[in-house]
Amino acid sequence: MLCFIRMKNSMGIQFSSFLLLAHFCFAQADYAPYFYDNGPSSNNGNMAMFNLSEDTPKGTQIYVLNGTDPEGQPVKYGMTFEPGYKEYFRVHPKSGAVTLIEELDREAQDDIEFFVSISDGLNKVVEKVSVIVTDANDERPQFQNMPSIVDVPENTTSGSSIYKVQAVDRDIGSGGSVTYFLQSSEPSTKFAIDHHSGVLRIKPGEALDYEKFRTHFITVVAKDGGGVYKGKQQVMSSSATLTINVIDTQDTPPEFVGTPYFGYVYEVSSPGSEIFTVIAKDGDMDNPNPIIYSLESGADGVFAINKTSGCITLKVYPADLRREVFNIKVKASEVSPEGKRLDFAVTTVTIKVVDLNNHPPTFFGENGPQNVFELTMYEHPPVGEFLRGLKITVNDSDQGSNAKFHLRLVGPGRMLRVVPQTVLNEAQVTVLVEDSAAMDFEKSQFLTFKLLAIEIDTPERFSATADIIIHLLDTNDNTPKFTSDFYIARIPENSPGGSNVVSVTATDPDSGLWGVVRYSIYGSGADLFLIQADSGIIYTQPWASLDAEVKSKYNFYVKAEDTEGKYSLAEVFVTIMDLNDHSPEFNENSLEKTMVIGAPVKIEAIDEDAEEPNNVIEYSIMKADPDNIFDIDADTGEIKLKPYIKSMDIVQNITNQKDCTWSVVVQAKDRGSPSFSTTTVIKIDITEATQLKGPLTSFLLKKTSSPTRSFPPVASYAGSVNPGDKTTSSNRSGMDRRSLQQTISTVTITSKCVLIIEGLRCLLTPPSCPRRCQVTIDTVTASGRYLQFPPRWPPRQRENLIGVKTILSTQHWFLSSNLDWSRRTWPTGTDFGEMHVEIPVLSGEKTCPSANSLSCFF
């Protein structure tokens, strides 16, 4: 066959080639591969009659296609599905392993057809395969007619069928069989269901009653017979609710409404007077029958009843009645549409003959009946005091229970209470104070109350009212109160004397002179201020001069006082707003600087204004000679050379002067509005750092590896005095001498033989010093970079140059040699912080410093 296909596809070749190909085909015959047929119980072969459970997990290897080629050629396996059909399986072309790639559902498709193939590369065999999907118990019973609502008459006999439940399970076998059960939330259900047919019945011996339960909710459970799912036995179920509405039928007698019944016959009644009306309703409320009324007994012929309305009337005059109490039996009967009397009910109506209550309670004053009573009194009377100005009497002329009534006082809050509260016939009325604070003239200048008298045991409930009007008189019961507990004011500095600062307000709700408020101020911060006693306006004193740089915050108290001395206080906070009224001032000690190439020098100006931005300074170079040599940091004032100037050779190329001293015009400008500025000329001597030479070199360099060691004294006051010697002529104060405790991180020598020690740390802790120690450093250069004189220190602090511990450790200060620094004293334990000290050669020396040129004494 293969040869035939090749010939058919080679119609255009030459005839000689055709003969050669035909000869080759007959000489080299090739047989097609084939599948093994191992039967339906095997899991390898050609998948003939293969069964697969629908609960097989997706991704499971379910079969192995197995076949061979007669010539022993390797074979490949394939699998195809009809176009448009879902592909449930996939085969590995070499191993023949068949894998499930889609979920199976027998209820949706129980037979899957497809094609498997085996090929040796030249021949291909295709077979059609049908895989039967077997059932697993994966379906729940589904109700066909649930949930549902059923109407059942309440007189349905027990055992009657009222509904048939239907549920279907799509599984087959035991998993597809359905049985029914009831799951009721009621303590004892009145229903039962046939487990197999699903027929719902009223239980034998049970009955429905509309008047007790109008609705029943029944939960029906449908279970299948169980089966295997994913290797485990399981039973599946479903539930649904059946609502049973009980329909009312005529089975309940009438019921009287509003029992017990009582009626009264009064002395003014006459024949035909309505005494009482009874009302009855059919117990079967959804389908009621008409009701008719009749008197059964106890009427003695003196009462009658309307058969349709139930109204009982008097037939005689009250004088003809022989008893005071009548107990009448009244019958209410249902009537069918045909006029036949059905169920009935009987009740008792008690009728009493009473005297007529024809007098209401009445209030009396000193001159007879009165319904308005007025009183004038001071506010806040004592609790429990009775209002003496009120003379009230109350009376009811009836007798017995008709003359019994309650007294009640109605008005704002619970300020007053009336006694007695229950009266029989007549009583004197007393009004007592209960809430004194509420009787406040400032809240209300008059109070109005209603005095009520209401009968207790009479059907008429006659009543009477009287008005009590109280006019209140004022007392001085209030303290002046400020509108705020504190007042905040801001006033610019340099404001002229008598300037308005703030206005305070206090109110006293009392009337007349008691409500007049006077103001005054006091406190440590009140010296510069005064207040108008009547208006509460606070001014500055005429002579006051406000300066934010001297003091910017004031606080004091203001008092509001009435004429009897009652007062309250409030606090006033005054902030003096800073104005930009100071120009920056340069430190005179920073006008000459020595700059080592590669290291900046710093200048500083101070603005005495108190607040930002008035005291924030910006630095700028206005002019330099020569030009374009220096840069300045606008915030810190650090001046440094342009980056291209890295050696003295470059400096010499810029200028022919030998001393290399250049002038820079620097401006310090504050950020206030308006802005002020100051300009000064800074002379900068340029020098270059060199390596340290001489006998001090090895000693200083060793300190870098051992940073915390005492620096031994290398010279003395007058003739090599040891540090512990306390009797030398130079140590006239009798204090101890101690060496420097120092840490040296960098030691360099400038081109002018100036010794620079960076990172010097001095700690003065002489244990034998009683209070103070004296420090003498022989020589200090005028161009020191870090150890600076603090220009902003007040004069009294300049005596102790380093009196604040953190100053030298956080800021760079300048020390000028023209400051007499040789005889300064500091408290014991003063920490100098990290310092950079320049020590020049001594006078007359021509060589770089040696160990003998550094002298520090304590």
LINBEL-V895580 format. One record per pair of residues at least 4 apart in sequence whose C-alpha atoms are under 7 Angstrom apart, sorted by the first residue. I is the first residue (numbers start at 0). J is the second residue. Records with the same first field share a line. If there is no record, write none. Layout:
I=J + J
//
This chain:
0=4
1=5
2=6 + 24
3=7
4=8
5=9
6=10
12=16
13=17
14=18
15=19
16=20
17=21
18=22
19=23
20=24
21=25
22=26
23=27
24=28
30=69
31=68 + 122 + 123
32=67 + 68 + 69 + 117 + 118 + 119 + 122 + 124
33=66 + 67 + 68 + 117 + 124
34=44 + 45 + 65 + 66 + 67
35=44 + 45 + 65 + 66
36=44 + 45
37=41 + 43 + 44
38=47
39=47 + 48 + 49
42=62 + 63
43=62 + 63 + 64 + 65
44=63 + 64 + 65 + 66
45=64 + 65
46=128
47=128
48=129 + 130
49=130 + 131
50=130 + 131 + 132 + 133
51=131 + 132 + 133
52=132 + 133 + 134 + 135
53=103 + 104 + 105 + 132 + 133 + 134 + 135
54=103 + 135 + 228 + 229
57=99 + 100 + 101 + 102
58=98 + 99 + 100
59=98 + 99
60=96 + 97 + 98 + 99
61=97 + 98 + 99
62=96 + 97
63=95 + 96 + 97
64=95 + 96
65=95
67=74
68=72 + 74 + 119
72=119
73=119
74=117 + 118 + 119
75=92 + 93 + 117 + 118 + 119
76=91 + 92 + 93 + 95 + 116 + 117 + 118
77=90 + 92 + 115 + 116 + 117
78=89 + 90 + 114 + 115 + 116
79=113 + 114 + 115
80=84 + 86 + 113 + 114
81=113
87=99 + 100 + 101
88=97 + 98 + 99 + 100
89=97 + 98 + 99 + 100
90=95 + 96 + 97 + 98
91=95 + 96 + 97
104=108
105=109 + 132 + 133 + 134
106=169
109=131 + 132
110=129 + 130 + 131 + 132
111=129 + 130 + 131
112=128 + 129 + 130
113=127 + 128 + 129
114=125 + 126 + 127 + 128
115=125 + 126 + 127 + 128
116=123 + 124 + 125 + 126
117=123 + 124 + 125
118=122 + 123 + 124
119=123
134=170 + 171
135=226 + 227 + 228
136=170 + 174 + 225 + 226 + 227 + 228
137=228
138=168 + 169 + 170
139=168 + 235 + 236 + 237
140=166 + 167 + 168 + 177 + 221 + 222 + 223 + 236 + 237
141=166 + 167 + 168 + 237
142=165 + 166 + 167
143=165 + 166
144=164 + 165
145=239 + 240 + 241
146=239 + 240 + 241
147=241 + 242
148=241 + 242 + 243
149=242 + 243 + 244
150=243 + 244 + 245 + 246
151=243 + 244 + 245 + 246
152=245 + 246 + 247 + 248
153=207 + 208 + 209 + 245 + 246 + 247 + 248
154=207 + 248
156=206
157=201 + 202 + 203 + 204 + 205 + 206
158=200 + 201 + 202 + 203
159=200 + 201
160=198 + 199 + 200 + 201
161=199 + 200
162=198 + 199
163=197 + 198 + 199
164=197 + 198
165=197
166=221
168=175 + 176 + 177
169=175
170=174 + 175
171=175
172=176
173=224 + 225 + 226
174=223 + 224 + 225 + 226
175=223 + 224
176=223 + 224
177=221 + 222 + 223 + 224
178=194 + 195 + 221 + 222 + 223
179=193 + 194 + 195 + 197 + 219 + 220 + 221 + 222
180=192 + 194 + 219 + 220 + 221
181=192 + 218 + 219 + 220
182=217 + 218 + 219 + 220
183=188 + 217 + 218
189=201 + 202 + 205
190=199 + 200 + 201 + 202
191=199 + 200 + 201 + 202
192=197 + 198 + 199 + 200
193=197 + 198 + 199
201=205
208=212
209=213 + 245 + 246 + 247
213=244 + 245
214=243 + 244 + 245
215=242 + 243 + 244
216=240 + 241 + 242 + 243
217=240 + 241 + 242
218=238 + 239 + 240 + 241
219=238 + 239 + 240
220=236 + 237 + 238 + 239
221=236 + 237 + 238
222=235 + 236 + 237
223=234 + 235 + 236
224=234
225=232 + 233 + 234 + 235
226=232 + 233 + 234
227=231 + 232 + 233
228=232 + 233
247=283 + 285
248=283
249=283
250=283
251=282 + 283
252=281 + 282 + 342 + 343 + 344
253=279 + 280 + 281 + 282 + 331 + 332 + 333 + 343 + 344
254=279 + 280 + 281 + 282 + 344
255=278 + 279 + 280
256=278 + 279
260=347 + 348 + 349
261=348 + 349 + 350
262=274 + 275 + 349 + 350 + 351
263=274 + 350 + 351 + 352 + 353
264=268 + 274 + 351 + 352 + 353
265=352 + 353 + 354 + 355
266=317 + 353 + 354 + 355
268=272 + 316 + 317
269=315 + 316
270=313 + 314 + 315 + 316
271=312 + 313 + 314
272=312 + 313
273=310 + 311 + 312 + 313
274=311 + 312 + 313
275=310 + 311
276=309 + 310 + 311
277=309 + 310
278=309
279=331
281=287 + 288
283=287
288=333 + 334 + 335
289=333 + 334
290=307 + 331 + 332 + 333 + 334
291=306 + 307 + 331 + 332 + 333
292=305 + 306 + 307 + 309 + 329 + 330 + 331 + 332
293=304 + 306 + 329 + 330 + 331
294=304 + 328 + 329 + 330
295=328 + 329 + 330
296=327 + 328
297=325 + 326 + 327 + 328
298=302 + 327
301=313 + 314 + 315
302=311 + 312 + 313 + 314
303=311 + 312 + 313 + 314
304=309 + 310 + 311 + 312
305=309 + 310 + 311
315=319
323=351 + 352
324=349 + 350 + 351 + 352
325=349 + 350 + 351
326=347 + 348 + 349 + 350
327=347 + 348 + 349
328=345 + 346 + 347 + 348
329=345 + 346 + 347
330=343 + 344 + 345 + 346
331=343 + 344 + 345
332=340 + 341 + 342 + 343 + 344
333=340 + 341 + 342 + 343
334=338 + 339 + 340 + 341
335=339 + 340 + 341
356=397 + 401
358=395 + 396 + 397
359=395 + 461 + 462 + 463
360=393 + 394 + 395 + 452 + 462 + 463
361=368 + 393 + 394 + 395 + 463
362=368 + 369 + 370 + 391 + 392 + 393 + 394
363=367 + 368 + 369 + 391 + 392 + 393
364=368 + 369 + 390 + 391 + 392
365=390
370=464 + 465 + 466
371=465 + 466 + 467
372=466 + 467 + 468
373=467 + 468 + 469
374=388 + 389 + 468 + 469 + 470
375=469 + 470 + 471
376=470 + 471 + 472
377=471 + 472 + 473
378=438 + 439 + 440 + 471 + 472 + 473 + 474
379=435 + 436 + 438 + 439
380=435
381=435
382=432 + 433 + 434 + 435
383=431 + 432 + 433
384=431 + 432
385=429 + 430 + 431 + 432
386=430 + 431
391=427 + 428
392=426 + 427 + 428
393=425 + 426 + 427
394=424 + 425 + 426
395=402 + 424 + 425
396=402 + 424
397=401 + 402
398=402
400=456
401=456 + 457
402=423 + 424
403=422 + 423 + 424 + 454 + 455
404=421 + 422 + 423 + 452 + 453 + 454 + 455
405=420 + 421 + 422 + 452 + 453 + 454 + 455
406=420 + 421 + 451 + 452 + 453
407=417 + 420 + 450 + 451 + 452
408=416 + 417 + 448 + 449 + 450 + 451
409=448 + 449 + 450
410=447 + 448 + 449
413=433 + 434
414=432 + 433 + 434 + 435 + 437 + 438
415=430 + 431 + 432 + 433 + 434
416=430 + 431 + 432 + 433
417=429 + 430 + 431
418=428 + 429 + 430
419=428
422=426
439=443
440=444 + 471 + 472 + 473
441=508 + 509
444=470 + 471
445=468 + 469 + 470 + 471
446=468 + 469 + 470
447=466 + 467 + 468 + 469
448=466 + 467 + 468
449=464 + 465 + 466 + 467
450=464 + 465 + 466
451=463 + 464 + 465
452=462 + 463 + 464
453=460 + 461 + 462 + 463
454=460 + 461 + 462
455=460
473=510
475=509 + 513
477=507 + 508 + 509
478=507 + 565 + 566 + 567
479=505 + 506 + 507 + 516 + 559 + 560 + 561 + 566 + 567
480=505 + 506 + 507 + 567
481=504 + 505 + 506 + 569
482=504 + 505
484=569 + 570
485=569 + 570 + 571
486=570 + 571 + 572
487=571 + 572 + 573
488=500 + 501 + 572 + 573 + 574
489=573 + 574 + 575 + 576
490=500 + 574 + 575 + 576
491=575 + 576 + 577 + 578
492=545 + 546 + 547 + 575 + 576 + 577 + 578
493=544 + 545 + 546
494=498 + 545
496=539 + 540 + 541 + 542 + 543 + 544
497=538 + 539 + 540 + 541
498=538 + 539
499=537 + 538 + 539
500=537 + 538 + 539
501=536 + 537
502=535 + 536 + 537
503=535 + 536
504=535
505=559
507=514 + 516
508=514
509=513 + 514
510=514
512=562
513=561 + 562
514=561
515=561 + 562
516=559 + 560 + 561
517=532 + 533 + 559 + 560 + 561
518=531 + 532 + 533 + 535 + 557 + 558 + 559 + 560
519=530 + 532 + 557 + 558 + 559
520=525 + 530 + 556 + 557 + 558
521=525 + 555 + 556 + 557
522=555 + 556
523=555
524=553 + 554 + 555
525=555
527=539 + 540 + 543
528=537 + 538 + 539 + 540
529=537 + 538 + 539 + 540
530=535 + 536 + 537 + 538
531=535 + 536 + 537
539=543
546=550
547=551 + 575 + 576 + 577 + 609
548=607 + 608 + 609
551=574 + 575
552=573 + 574 + 575
553=572 + 573 + 574
554=571 + 572 + 573
555=570 + 571 + 572
556=568 + 569 + 570 + 571
557=568 + 569 + 570
558=566 + 567 + 568 + 569
559=566 + 567 + 568
560=564 + 565 + 566 + 567
561=565 + 566
577=608 + 609 + 610
579=608 + 613 + 671 + 672 + 673
580=608
581=606 + 607 + 608
582=606 + 675 + 676 + 677
583=604 + 605 + 606 + 667 + 668 + 669 + 676 + 677
584=604 + 605 + 606 + 677
585=603 + 604 + 605
586=603 + 604 + 790
588=815
589=602
590=680 + 681 + 682
591=681 + 682 + 683
592=600 + 682 + 683 + 684 + 782
593=683 + 684 + 685 + 782
594=598 + 599 + 600 + 683 + 684 + 685 + 686
595=685 + 686 + 687 + 688
596=645 + 646 + 685 + 686 + 687
597=645
598=639
599=637 + 638 + 639
600=637 + 638 + 639 + 784
601=636 + 637 + 638
602=636 + 637
603=636
604=667
606=614
607=614
608=613 + 614
609=614
610=614
611=615
612=670 + 671
613=669 + 670 + 671
614=669
615=669 + 670
616=634 + 667 + 668 + 669 + 670
617=633 + 634 + 667 + 668 + 669
618=632 + 633 + 634 + 636 + 665 + 666 + 667 + 668
619=631 + 633 + 665 + 666 + 667
620=631 + 663 + 664 + 665 + 666
621=664 + 665 + 666
622=663 + 664
623=662 + 663 + 664
624=661 + 662 + 663
628=640 + 641
629=638 + 639 + 640 + 641
630=638 + 639 + 640 + 641
631=636 + 637 + 638 + 639
632=636 + 637 + 638
640=644
644=649 + 650
646=650 + 687
647=651 + 687
648=652
649=653
650=654
651=655
659=684 + 685
660=682 + 683 + 684 + 685
661=682 + 683 + 684
662=680 + 681 + 682 + 683
663=680 + 681 + 682
664=678 + 679 + 680 + 681
665=678 + 679 + 680
666=676 + 677 + 678 + 679
667=676 + 677 + 678
668=674 + 675 + 676 + 677
669=674 + 675 + 676
670=674
686=749 + 750
687=749 + 750
688=747 + 748 + 749 + 750
689=747 + 748 + 749 + 750
690=747 + 748
691=696 + 747 + 748
692=696
693=849
694=849 + 850
695=699 + 849 + 850
696=700
697=701
698=702
701=705
702=706 + 742 + 743
703=743 + 744
706=742 + 743
707=740 + 741 + 742
708=740 + 741
709=738 + 739 + 740 + 741
710=738 + 739 + 740 + 741
711=738
712=738 + 855
713=850 + 851 + 853 + 854
714=719 + 851 + 854
715=719 + 720 + 854
716=720 + 729
717=729
720=724
722=736 + 737
723=735 + 736
725=730 + 733 + 734 + 735
726=730
730=734
734=768 + 772
735=765 + 767 + 768 + 857
736=856 + 857
737=765 + 856 + 857
738=856 + 857
739=761
740=760 + 761 + 762
741=759 + 760 + 761
742=758 + 759 + 760
743=756 + 757 + 758 + 759
744=757 + 758
745=756 + 757
746=755 + 756 + 757
747=754 + 755
748=752 + 753 + 754 + 755
749=753 + 754
752=839 + 840 + 847 + 848
753=837 + 838 + 839 + 840
754=837 + 838 + 839 + 848
755=836 + 837 + 838
756=835 + 836 + 837
757=834 + 835 + 836
758=833 + 834 + 835
759=833 + 834 + 835
760=831 + 832 + 833 + 834
761=830 + 831 + 832
762=828 + 829 + 830 + 831
763=827 + 828 + 829 + 830
764=827 + 828
768=772
770=826 + 827
771=824 + 825 + 826 + 827
772=824 + 825 + 826 + 827 + 857
773=823 + 824 + 825 + 857
774=822 + 823 + 824 + 856 + 857
775=821 + 822 + 855 + 856 + 857
776=821 + 854 + 855 + 856
777=821 + 854
778=838
779=816 + 837 + 838 + 839
780=815 + 816 + 837 + 838 + 839
781=814 + 815 + 816
782=815
783=813 + 814 + 836 + 837
784=813 + 835
785=811 + 812 + 813 + 834 + 835
786=811 + 812 + 813 + 814 + 834 + 835 + 836
787=811 + 812 + 813 + 814
788=812 + 813 + 814
789=812
792=796 + 797
793=797
796=800
799=824 + 825
801=831
802=825
804=829 + 830 + 831
805=809
806=810
807=811 + 831 + 832 + 833
808=832 + 833
825=829
840=844 + 847 + 848 + 852
841=852
848=852
//
